[in-house]
């Protein structure tokens, strides 16, 4: 099974669909968000937890805010995950997505990004890695965020394989994961 990769360039009053090798792009009408707006889902942490893991939607690293692109992430796995966007050779953003949760970033700048993700348990914020059962992967397709006067990009990723999915991933060496 493959993961789902959906991109939606949103245009007022226009609906379109374009298939890419391994990825699916779809469009639907929506209003543009204000520059700098950020929406993240939140899940409360257990009270008294000695080594509290980051909250769902916690931005761990951010160098791309200020755009109008949106990245939506669905983690249907039983392990927490970290999704990292890389623009060129530069790490752009990392977001923590808890197991069986979703999170969004609504202010991604225009550009083309490679998407890396890791899942596991016992995340160490200081090292930017999971210390147990870590798996490191990247999506084969890149995400392109573009904004015009009438449209903006919205991408939805699923971290778990799903039936009918359209995105391929590749396992990577942990040393190649951008931290």
Contact map, one row per residue, 1 for C-alpha under 8 A:
11100000000000000000000000000000000000000000000000000000000000000000000000000000000000000000000000000000000000000000000000000000000000000000000000000000000000001111100000000000000
11110000000000000000000000000000000000000000000000000000000000000000000000000000000000000000000000000000000000000000000000000000000000000000000000000000000000001111111110000000000
11111000000000000000000000000000000000000000000000000000000000000000000000000000000000000000000000000000000000000000000000000000000000000000000000000000000011111100111110000000000
01111100000000000000001000000000000000000000000000000000000000000000000000000000000000000000000000000000000000000000000000000000000000000000000000000000000111101101111000000000000
00111110000000000000001110000000000000000000000000000000000000000000000000000000000000000000000000000000000000000000000000000000000000000000000000000000001111000000111000000000000
00011111000000000000001111000000000000000000000000000000000000000000000000000000000000000000000000000000000000000000000000000000000000000000000000000000001110000000000000000000000
00001111100000000000000111100000000000000000000000000000000000000000000000000000000000000000000000000000000000000000000000000000000000000000001000000000111100000000000000000000000
00000111110000000000000011110000000000000000000000000000000000000000000000000000000000000000000000000000000000000000000000000000000000000000000000000000111000000000000000000000000
00000011111000000000000011110000000000000000000000000000000000000000000000000000000000000000000000000000000000000000000000000000000000000000000001000011110000000000000000000000000
00000001111101000000000000111110000000000000000000000000000000000000000000000000000000000000000000000000000000000000000000000000000000000000000000000111110000000000000000000000000
00000000111111100000000000111100000000000000000000000000000000000000000000000000000000000000000000000000000000000000000000000000000000000000000000000111000000000000000000000000000
00000000011111000000000000001110000000000000000000000000000000000000000000000000000000000000000000000000000000000000000000000000000000000000000000000110000000000000000000000000000
00000000001111100000000000011000000000000000000000000000000000000000000000000000000000000000000000000000000000000000000000000000000000000000000000000000000000000000000000000000000
00000000011111110000000000111000000000000000000000000000000000000000000000000000000000000000000000000000000000000000000000000000000000000000000000000000000000000000000000000000000
00000000001011111000000001111000000000000000000000000000000000000000000000000000000000000000000000000000000000000000000000000000000000000000000000000000000000000000000000000000000
00000000000001111100000001110000000000000000000000000000000000000000000000000000000000000000000000000000000000000000000000000000000000000000000000000000000000000000000000000000000
00000000000000111110000111100000000000000000000000000000000000000000000000000000000000000000000000000000000000000000000000000000000000000000000000000000000000000000000000000000000
00000000000000011111000111000000000000000000000000000000000000000000000000000000000000000000000000000000000000000000000000000000000000000000000000000000000000000000000000000000000
00000000000000001111101110000000000000000000000000000000000000000000000000000000000000000000000000000000000000000000000000000000000000000000000000000000000000000000000000000000000
00000000000000000111111110000000000000000000000000000000000000000000000000000000000000000000000000000000000000000000000000000000000000000000000000000000000000000000000000000000000
00000000000000000011111000000000000000000000000000000000000000000000000000000000000000000000000000000000000000000000000000000000000000000000000000000000000000000000000000000000000
00000000000000000001111100000000000000000000000000000000000000000000000000000000000000000000000000000000000000000000000000000000000000000001100000000000000000000000011100000000000
00011100000000000011111110000000000000000000000000000000000000000000000000000000000000000000000000000000000000000000000000000000000000000000100000000000000000000000011100000000000
00001110000000001111011111000000000000000000000000000000000000000000000000000000000000000000000000000000000000000000000000000000000000000000000000000000000000000000011000000000000
00001111100000001111001111100000000000000000000000000000000000000000000000000000000000000000000000000000000000000000000000000000000000000000000000000000000000000000000000000000000
00000111100000111100000111110000000000000000000000000000000000000000000000000000000000000000000000000000000000000000000000000000000000000000000000000000000000000000000000000000000
00000011111001111000000011111000000000000000000000000000000000000000000000000000000000000000000000000000000000000000000000000000000000000000000000000000000000000000000000000000000
00000001111011110000000001111100000000000000000000000000000000000000000000000000000000000000000000000000000000000000000000000000000000000000000000000000000000000000000000000000000
00000000011111100000000000111110000000000000000000000000000000000000000000000000000000000000000000000000000000000000000000000000000000000000000000000000000000000000000000000000000
00000000011100000000000000011111000000000000000000000000000000000000000000000000000000000000000000000000000000000000000000000000000000000000000000000000000000000000000000000000000
00000000010100000000000000001111100000000000000000000000000000000000000000000000000000000000000000000000000000000000000000000000000000000000000000000000000000000000000000000000000
00000000000000000000000000000111110000000000000000000000000000000001000000000000000000000000000000000000000000000000000000000000000000000000000000000011000000000000000000000000000
00000000000000000000000000000011111010000000000000000000000000000001000000000000000000000000000000000000010000000000000000000000000000000000000000000000000000000000000000000000000
00000000000000000000000000000001111110000000000000000000000000000001000000000000000000000000000000000000000000000000000000000000000000000000000000000000000000000000000000000000000
00000000000000000000000000000000111110000000000000000000000000000111000000000000000000000000000000000000001000000000000000000000000000000000000000000000000000000000000000000000000
00000000000000000000000000000000011111000000000000000000000000001111000000000000000000000000000000000000011000000000000000000000000000000000000000000000000000000000000000000000000
00000000000000000000000000000000111111100000000000000000000000000000000000000000000000000000000000000000011000000000000000000000000000000000000000000000000000000000000000000000000
00000000000000000000000000000000000111110000000000000000000000000000000000000000000000000000000000000001111000000000000000000000000000000000000000000000000000000000000000000000000
00000000000000000000000000000000000011111000000000000000000000000000000000000000000000000000000000000001110000000000000000000000000000000000000000000000000000000000000000000000000
00000000000000000000000000000000000001111100000000000001110000000000000000000000000000000000000000000011100000000000000000000000000000000000000000000000000000000000000000000000000
00000000000000000000000000000000000000111110000000000001100000000000000000000000000000000000000000000111000000000000000000000000000000000000000000000000000000000000000000000000000
00000000000000000000000000000000000000011111000000000011100000000000000000000000000000000000000000000010000000000000000000000000000000000000000000000000000000000000000000000000000
00000000000000000000000000000000000000001111100000000011000000000000000000000000000000000000000000000000000000000000000000000000000000000000000000000000000000000000000000000000000
00000000000000000000000000000000000000000111110000000010000000000000000000000000000000000000000000000000000000000000000000000000000000000000000000000000000000000000000000000000000
00000000000000000000000000000000000000000011111010011010000000000000000000000000000000000000000000000000000000000000000000000000000000000000000000000000000000000000000000000000000
00000000000000000000000000000000000000000001111110010000000000000000000000000000000000000000000000000000000000000000000000000000000000000000000000000000000000000000000000000000000
00000000000000000000000000000000000000000000111110000000000000000000000000000000000000000000000000000000000000000000000000000000000000000000000000000000000000000000000000000000000
00000000000000000000000000000000000000000000011111000000000000000000000000000000000000000000000000000000000000000000000000000000000000000000000000000000000000000000000000000000000
00000000000000000000000000000000000000000000111111110000000000000000000000000000000000000000000000000000000000000000000000000000000000000000000000000000000000000000000000000000000
00000000000000000000000000000000000000000000000111110000000000000000000000000000000000000000000000000000000000000000000000000000000000000000000000000000000000000000000000000000000
00000000000000000000000000000000000000000000000011111000000000000000000000000000000000000000000000000000000000000000000000000000000000000000000000000000000000000000000000000000000
00000000000000000000000000000000000000000000110011111100000000000000000000000000000000000000000000000000000000000000000000000000000000000000000000000000000000000000000000000000000
00000000000000000000000000000000000000000000100000111110000000000000000000000000000000000000000000000000000000000000000001100000000000000000000000000000000000000000000000000000000
00000000000000000000000000000000000000000000000000011111010000000000000000000000000000000000000100000000000000000000000000101000000000000000000000000000000000000000000000000000000
00000000000000000000000000000000000000000111100000001111110000000000000000000000000000000000000111000000000000000000000000000000000000000000000000000000000000000000000000000000000
00000000000000000000000000000000000000011110000000000111110000000000000000000000000000000000000111001110000000000000000000000000000000000000000000000000000000000000000000000000000
00000000000000000000000000000000000000011100000000000011111000000000000000000000000000000000001111000111000000000000000000000000000000000000000000000000000000000000000000000000000
00000000000000000000000000000000000000010000000000000111111100000000000000000000000000000000001110000000000000000000000000000000000000000000000000000000000000000000000000000000000
00000000000000000000000000000000000000000000000000000000111111000000000000000000000000000000111100000000000000000000000000000000000000000000000000000000000000000000000000000000000
00000000000000000000000000000000000000000000000000000000011111000000000000000000000000000000111100000000000000000000000000000000000000000000000000000000000000000000000000000000000
00000000000000000000000000000000000000000000000000000000001111100000000000000000000000000001111000000000000000000000000000000000000000000000000000000000000000000000000000000000000
00000000000000000000000000000000000000000000000000000000001111111000000000000000000000000001110000000000000000000000000000000000000000000000000000000000000000000000000000000000000
00000000000000000000000000000000000000000000000000000000000011111000000000000000000000000011100000000000000000000000000000000000000000000000000000000000000000000000000000000000000
00000000000000000000000000000000000000000000000000000000000001111110000000000000000000000001100000000000001110000000000000000000000000000000000000000000000000000000000000000000000
00000000000000000000000000000000000100000000000000000000000001111110000000000000000000000000000000000000001110000000000000000000000000000000000000000000000000000000000000000000000
00000000000000000000000000000000001100000000000000000000000000011111000000000000000000000000000000000000001110000000000000000000000000000000000000000000000000000000000000000000000
00000000000000000000000000000000001100000000000000000000000000011111100000000000000000000000000000000000001111000000000000000000000000000000000000000000000000000000000000000000000
00000000000000000000000000000001111100000000000000000000000000000111110000000000000000000000000000000000011111000000000000000000000000000000000000100001100000000000000000000000000
00000000000000000000000000000000000000000000000000000000000000000011111000000000000000000000000000000000011111000000000000000000000000000000000011100001110000000000000000000000000
00000000000000000000000000000000000000000000000000000000000000000001111100000000000000000000000000000001111100000000000000000000000000000000000000000000111000000000000000000000000
00000000000000000000000000000000000000000000000000000000000000000000111110000000000000000000000000000001110100000000000000000000000000000000000000000000011110000000000000000000000
00000000000000000000000000000000000000000000000000000000000000000000011111000000000000000000000000000111100000000000000000000000000000000000000000000000011110000000000000000000000
00000000000000000000000000000000000000000000000000000000000000000000001111100000000000000000000010000111000000000000000000000000000000000000000000000000000111100000000000000000000
00000000000000000000000000000000000000000000000000000000000000000000000111110000000000000000000010011110000000000000000000000000000000000000000000000000000111100000000000000000000
00000000000000000000000000000000000000000000000000000000000000000000000011111001100000000000000011111100000000000000000000000000000000000000000000000000000001110000000000000000000
00000000000000000000000000000000000000000000000000000000000000000000000001111100000000000000000000111000000000000000000000000000000000000000000000000000000001110000000000000000000
00000000000000000000000000000000000000000000000000000000000000000000000000111111000000000000000000110000000000000000000000000000000000000000000000000000000000110000000000000000000
00000000000000000000000000000000000000000000000000000000000000000000000000011111000000000000000000110000000000000000000000000000000000000000000000000000000000000000000000000000000
00000000000000000000000000000000000000000000000000000000000000000000000000001111100000000000000001110000000000000000001110000000000000000000000000000000000000000000000000000000000
00000000000000000000000000000000000000000000000000000000000000000000000000101111110000000000000111100000000000000000001110000000000000000000000000000000000000000000000000000000000
00000000000000000000000000000000000000000000000000000000000000000000000000100011111000000000000111100000000000000000111100000000000000000000000000000000000000000000000000000000000
00000000000000000000000000000000000000000000000000000000000000000000000000000001111100000000011110000000000000000000111000000000000000000000000000000000000000000000000000000000000
00000000000000000000000000000000000000000000000000000000000000000000000000000000111110000000011110000000000000000011110000000000000000000000000000000000000000000000000000000000000
00000000000000000000000000000000000000000000000000000000000000000000000000000000011111000011111000000000000000000011100000000000000000000000000000000000000000000000000000000000010
00000000000000000000000000000000000000000000000000000000000000000000000000000000001111100011110000000000000000001111000000000000000000000000000000000000000000000000000000000000000
00000000000000000000000000000000000000000000000000000000000000000000000000000000000111111111100000000000000000001111000000000000000000000000000000000000000000000000000000000000010
00000000000000000000000000000000000000000000000000000000000000000000000000000000000011111111000000000000000000111100000000000000000000000000000000000000000000000000000000000000000
00000000000000000000000000000000000000000000000000000000000000000000000000000000000001111100000000000000000000011100000000000000000000000000000000000000000000000000000000000000000
00000000000000000000000000000000000000000000000000000000000000000000000000000000000001111110000000000000000000000000000000000000000000000000000000000000000000000000000000000000000
00000000000000000000000000000000000000000000000000000000000000000000000000000000000001111111000000000000000000000000000000000000000000000000000000000000000000000000000000000000000
00000000000000000000000000000000000000000000000000000000000000100000000000000000000111101111100000000000000000000000000000000000000000000000000000000000000000000000000000000000011
00000000000000000000000000000000000000000000000000000000000011110000000000000000000111100111110000000000000000000000000000000000000000000000000000000000000000000000000000000000000
00000000000000000000000000000000000000000000000000000000001111110000000000000000000111000011111000000000000000000000000000000000000000000000000000000000000000000000000000000000000
00000000000000000000000000000000000000000000000000000000001111000000000000000000011110000001111100000000000000000000000000000000000000000000000000000000000000000000000000000000000
00000000000000000000000000000000000000000000000000000000111110000000000000000000011100000000111110000000000000000000000000000000000000000000000000000000000000000000000000000000000
00000000000000000000000000000000000000000000000000000111111100000000000000000001111000000000011111000000000000000000000000000000000000000000000000000000000000000000000000000000000
00000000000000000000000000000000000000000000000000000011110000000000000011100001111000000000001111101110000000000000000000000000000000000000000000000000000000000000000000000000000
00000000000000000000000000000000000000000000000000000011100000000000000000100011100000000000000111111100000000000000000000000000000000000000000000000000000000000000000000000000000
00000000000000000000000000000000000000000000000000000000000000000000000000111111100000000000000011111000000000000000000000000000000000000000000000000000000000000000000000000000000
00000000000000000000000000000000000000000000000000000000000000000000000001111110000000000000000001111100000000000000000000000000000000000000000000000000000000000000000000000000000
00000000000000000000000000000000000000000000000000000001000000000000000001110000000000000000000011111110000000000000000000000000000000000000000000000000000000000000000000000000000
00000000000000000000000000000000000000001000000000000001100000000000000111100000000000000000000011011111000000000000000000000000000000000000000000000000000000000000000000000000000
00000000000000000000000000000000000000011100000000000001100000000000000111000000000000000000000010001111100000000000000000000000000000000000000000000000000000000000000000000000000
00000000000000000000000000000000000001111000000000000000100000000000011110000000000000000000000000000111110000000000000000000000000000000000000000000000000000000000000000000000000
00000000000000000000000000000000000001110000000000000000000000000000011100000000000000000000000000000011111100000000000000000000000000000000000000000000000000000000000000000000000
00000000000000000000000000000000100111100000000000000000000000000001111000000000000000000000000000000001111100000000000000000000000000000000000000000000000000000000000000000000000
00000000000000000000000000000000001111000000000000000000000000011111110000000000000000000000000000000000111110000000000000000000000000000000000000000000000000000000000000000000000
00000000000000000000000000000000000000000000000000000000000000011111111000000000000000000000000000000000111111000000000000000000000000000000000010000000000000000000000000000000000
00000000000000000000000000000000000000000000000000000000000000011111100000000000000000000000000000000000001111100000000000000000000000000000000011000000000000000000000000000000000
00000000000000000000000000000000000000000000000000000000000000000011100000000000000000000000000000000000000111110000000000000000000000000000000111100000000000000000000000000000000
00000000000000000000000000000000000000000000000000000000000000000000000000000000000000100000000000000000000011111000000000000000000000000000000111000000000000000000000000000000000
00000000000000000000000000000000000000000000000000000000000000000000000000000000000000110000000000000000000001111100000000000000000000000000011110000000000000000000000000000000000
00000000000000000000000000000000000000000000000000000000000000000000000000000000000011110000000000000000000000111110000000000000000000000000011100000000000000000000000000000000000
00000000000000000000000000000000000000000000000000000000000000000000000000000000000011110000000000000000000000011111000000000000000000000110111000000000000000000000000000000000000
00000000000000000000000000000000000000000000000000000000000000000000000000000000001111000000000000000000000000001111100000000000000000000110011000000000000000000000000000000000000
00000000000000000000000000000000000000000000000000000000000000000000000000000000001111000000000000000000000000000111110000000000000000011110000000000000000000000000000000000000110
00000000000000000000000000000000000000000000000000000000000000000000000000000000111100000000000000000000000000000011111000000000000000011100000000000000000000100000000000000000000
00000000000000000000000000000000000000000000000000000000000000000000000000000000111000000000000000000000000000000001111100000000000001111000000000000000000000000000000000000000000
00000000000000000000000000000000000000000000000000000000000000000000000000000011110000000000000000000000000000000000111110000000010011110000000000000000000000000000000000000000000
00000000000000000000000000000000000000000000000000000000000000000000000000000011100000000000000000000000000000000000011111100000011111100000000000000000000000000000000000000000000
00000000000000000000000000000000000000000000000000000000000000000000000000000011000000000000000000000000000000000000001111100000011111000000000000000000000000000000000000000000000
00000000000000000000000000000000000000000000000000001000000000000000000000000000000000000000000000000000000000000000000111110000011100000000000000000000000000000000000000000000000
00000000000000000000000000000000000000000000000000001100000000000000000000000000000000000000000000000000000000000000000111111001111100000000000000000000000000000000000000000000000
00000000000000000000000000000000000000000000000000000000000000000000000000000000000000000000000000000000000000000000000001111111111000000000000000000000000000000000000000000000000
00000000000000000000000000000000000000000000000000000100000000000000000000000000000000000000000000000000000000000000000000111111100000000000000000000000000000000000000000000000000
00000000000000000000000000000000000000000000000000000000000000000000000000000000000000000000000000000000000000000000000000011111000000000000000000000000000000000000000000000000000
00000000000000000000000000000000000000000000000000000000000000000000000000000000000000000000000000000000000000000000000000011111100000000000000000000000000000000000000000000000001
00000000000000000000000000000000000000000000000000000000000000000000000000000000000000000000000000000000000000000000000000111111110000000000000000000000000000000000000000000000001
00000000000000000000000000000000000000000000000000000000000000000000000000000000000000000000000000000000000000000000000000111011111001000000000000000000000000000000000000000000001
00000000000000000000000000000000000000000000000000000000000000000000000000000000000000000000000000000000000000000000001111110001111111000000000000000000000000000000000000000000000
00000000000000000000000000000000000000000000000000000000000000000000000000000000000000000000000000000000000000000000000111110000111111000000000000000000000000000000000000000000000
00000000000000000000000000000000000000000000000000000000000000000000000000000000000000000000000000000000000000000000000111100000011111000000000000000000000000000000000000000000000
00000000000000000000000000000000000000000000000000000000000000000000000000000000000000000000000000000000000000000000001110000000011111100000000000000000000000000000000000000000000
00000000000000000000000000000000000000000000000000000000000000000000000000000000000000000000000000000000000000000000011110000000111111110000000000000000000000000000000000000000000
00000000000000000000000000000000000000000000000000000000000000000000000000000000000000000000000000000000000000000000011100000000000011111000000000000000000000000000000000100100000
00000000000000000000000000000000000000000000000000000000000000000000000000000000000000000000000000000000000000000001111000000000000001111100000000000000000000000000000000111100100
00000000000000000000000000000000000000000000000000000000000000000000000000000000000000000000000000000000000000000001110000000000000000111110000000000000000000000000000011110000000
00000000000000000000000000000000000000000000000000000000000000000000000000000000000000000000000000000000000000000111100000000000000000011111000000000000000000000000000011110000000
00000000000000000000000000000000000000000000000000000000000000000000000000000000000000000000000000000000000000000111000000000000000000001111110000000000000000000000001111000000000
00000000000000000000010000000000000000000000000000000000000000000000000000000000000000000000000000000000000000000000000000000000000000000111110000000000000000000000001111000000000
00000000000000000000011000000000000000000000000000000000000000000000000000000000000000000000000000000000000000000100000000000000000000000011111000000000000000000000001100000000000
00000000000000000000000000000000000000000000000000000000000000000000000000000000000000000000000000000000000000011110000000000000000000000011111100000000000000000000000000000000000
00000010000000000000000000000000000000000000000000000000000000000000000000000000000000000000000000000000000000011110000000000000000000000000111110000000001000000000000000000000000
00000000000000000000000000000000000000000000000000000000000000000000000000000000000000000000000000000000000001111000000000000000000000000000011111000000100000000000000000000000000
00000000000000000000000000000000000000000000000000000000000000000000100000000000000000000000000000000000000111110000000000000000000000000000001111100001110000000000000000000000000
00000000100000000000000000000000000000000000000000000000000000000000100000000000000000000000000000000000000011100000000000000000000000000000000111110011100000000000000000000000000
00000000000000000000000000000000000000000000000000000000000000000001100000000000000000000000000000000000000001000000000000000000000000000000000011111111100000000000000000000000000
00000000000000000000000000000000000000000000000000000000000000000000000000000000000000000000000000000000000000000000000000000000000000000000000001111111000000000000000000000000000
00000000000000000000000000000000000000000000000000000000000000000000000000000000000000000000000000000000000000000000000000000000000000000000000000111110000000000000000000000000000
00000000011100000000000000000000000000000000000000000000000000000000000000000000000000000000000000000000000000000000000000000000000000000000000000111111000000000000000000000000000
00000000111100000000000000000001000000000000000000000000000000000000000000000000000000000000000000000000000000000000000000000000000000000000000001111111100000000000000000000000000
00000000111000000000000000000001000000000000000000000000000000000001100000000000000000000000000000000000000000000000000000000000000000000000000011110111110000000000000000000000000
00000011110000000000000000000000000000000000000000000000000000000001110000000000000000000000000000000000000000000000000000000000000000000000000111100011111000000000000000000000000
00000011110000000000000000000000000000000000000000000000000000000000111100000000000000000000000000000000000000000000000000000000000000000000000010000001111100000000000000000000000
00001111000000000000000000000000000000000000000000000000000000000000011100000000000000000000000000000000000000000000000000000000000000000000001000000000111110000000000000000000000
00011110000000000000000000000000000000000000000000000000000000000000001111000000000000000000000000000000000000000000000000000000000000000000000000000000011111000000000000000000000
00111100000000000000000000000000000000000000000000000000000000000000001111000000000000000000000000000000000000000000000000000000000000000000000000000000001111100000000000000000000
00111000000000000000000000000000000000000000000000000000000000000000000011110000000000000000000000000000000000000000000000000000000000000000000000000000000111111000000000000000000
00110000000000000000000000000000000000000000000000000000000000000000000011111000000000000000000000000000000000000000100000000000000000000000000000000000000011111000000000000000000
00100000000000000000000000000000000000000000000000000000000000000000000000111000000000000000000000000000000000000000000000000000000000000000000000000000000001111100000000000000000
11110000000000000000000000000000000000000000000000000000000000000000000000000000000000000000000000000000000000000000000000000000000000000000000000000000000001111110100000000000000
11110000000000000000000000000000000000000000000000000000000000000000000000000000000000000000000000000000000000000000000000000000000000000000000000000000000000011111100000000000000
11000000000000000000000000000000000000000000000000000000000000000000000000000000000000000000000000000000000000000000000000000000000000000000000000000000000000001111100000000000000
11010000000000000000000000000000000000000000000000000000000000000000000000000000000000000000000000000000000000000000000000000000000000000000000000000000000000000111110000000000000
11111000000000000000000000000000000000000000000000000000000000000000000000000000000000000000000000000000000000000000000000000000000000000000000000000000000000001111111000000000000
01111000000000000000011100000000000000000000000000000000000000000000000000000000000000000000000000000000000000000000000000000000000000000000000000000000000000000001111100000000000
01111000000000000000011100000000000000000000000000000000000000000000000000000000000000000000000000000000000000000000000000000000000000000011100000000000000000000000111110000000000
01100000000000000000011000000000000000000000000000000000000000000000000000000000000000000000000000000000000000000000000000000000000000000011100000000000000000000000011111000000000
01100000000000000000000000000000000000000000000000000000000000000000000000000000000000000000000000000000000000000000000000000000000000001111000000000000000000000000001111100000000
00000000000000000000000000000000000000000000000000000000000000000000000000000000000000000000000000000000000000000000000000000000000000001111000000000000000000000000000111110000000
00000000000000000000000000000000000000000000000000000000000000000000000000000000000000000000000000000000000000000000000000000000000000111100000000000000000000000000000011111000000
00000000000000000000000000000000000000000000000000000000000000000000000000000000000000000000000000000000000000000000000000000000000000011100000000000000000000000000000001111101100
00000000000000000000000000000000000000000000000000000000000000000000000000000000000000000000000000000000000000000000000000000000000000010000000000000000000000000000000000111111100
00000000000000000000000000000000000000000000000000000000000000000000000000000000000000000000000000000000000000000000000000000000000000110000000000000000000000000000000000011111100
00000000000000000000000000000000000000000000000000000000000000000000000000000000000000000000000000000000000000000000000000000000000000000000000000000000000000000000000000001111110
00000000000000000000000000000000000000000000000000000000000000000000000000000000000000000000000000000000000000000000000000000000000000000000000000000000000000000000000000011111110
00000000000000000000000000000000000000000000000000000000000000000000000000000000000000000000000000000000000000000001000000000000000000010000000000000000000000000000000000011111111
00000000000000000000000000000000000000000000000000000000000000000000000000000000000101000010000000000000000000000001000000000000000000000000000000000000000000000000000000000011111
00000000000000000000000000000000000000000000000000000000000000000000000000000000000000000010000000000000000000000000000000000011100000000000000000000000000000000000000000000000111
